[in-house]
Amino acid sequence: MAINQLSERYPQDVTLSDGRKVQLRLMTADDRDAVLGFARSLPEEDLLFLRVDVTQDAVVDDWIANLASGSSTSLVAYDDEALVGYATVHRNQAPWTRRVGEIRVNIGPDYRGKGLGKNLTGQIFDVARALGLKKVMANMTSDQPGAQAAFRRLGFVPEALLADYVEDRNGTSRDLVIMSYDVDGLTDQMDEPLTV
């Protein structure tokens, strides 16, 4: 899938394991208020470990600027009422890391364990491939075993553990786990595409 084909692929309707339907589409500036509403509705413990504070207007405005510049490409998931999750791949513009992207996935509590996270992660891999990325990274704290297990199931492997590297919103130091995945290897190792 070439990058210019992304707009042909989305929007896309997905049926989750509990029968609910969501629509996936490419994020645009029109999603700004929905992203803020989603972020502000998340439980406090979900916000502790986000790389940036997506409850802040300026942070979401920066995100939208990254979309416009091509530094980020994001997918948003909507049910009939609101945004219920997102996945994004962010590329560093430094020449030596231009083939590496960082993925970030966040799912609303009511949609966890229903296949939405797995589907969004699979879709963002396809986006990363279309962007020509060769490796994707995911960062999380060491006390997020659920997130680490989810990424391990997808084939991510730990690359590094950085002691006391990040600080949560409460000022507590946390160890950072960096996991990675070879984008080209995802399809090669799978019998069939990721589905819900």
NORBEL-V10298 format. One line per field, one symbol per residue. ss: DSSP state (A for helix, B for strand, O for the rest). phi: phi as a letter, one per 40 degrees, with the letter a starting at -180 (. if undefined). A space follows every 50 residues. Layout:
# NORBEL-V10298
ss: ???
phi: ???
This chain:
# NORBEL-V10298
ss: OOAAAAAAAOOBBBBOOOOOBBBBBBOOAAAAAAAAAAAAAOOAAAAOOO OOOOOOAAAAAAAAAAAAAOOBBBBBBBOOOOBBBBBBBBBOOOAAAOOB BBBBBBBOAAAOOOOAAAAAAAAAAAAAAAOOOOBBBBBBBOOOAAAAAA AAAOOOBBBBBBBBBBBOOOOOBBBBBBBBBBAAAAAAAOOOOOOO
phi: .cdccdcccbcacbbcccgcbbbcaccbcccdcccccccccccdcccdbc cbccccdcccccdccccccgcbbbbbbbccbacbiabbbbbcccdcbccb bbbbbabcdcbcgbgccccccccccccdcccgcbabbbbacccbcccccc cccchcbcbabbcfcbbcccgccbcbbbbbacdccccccbcaccbc
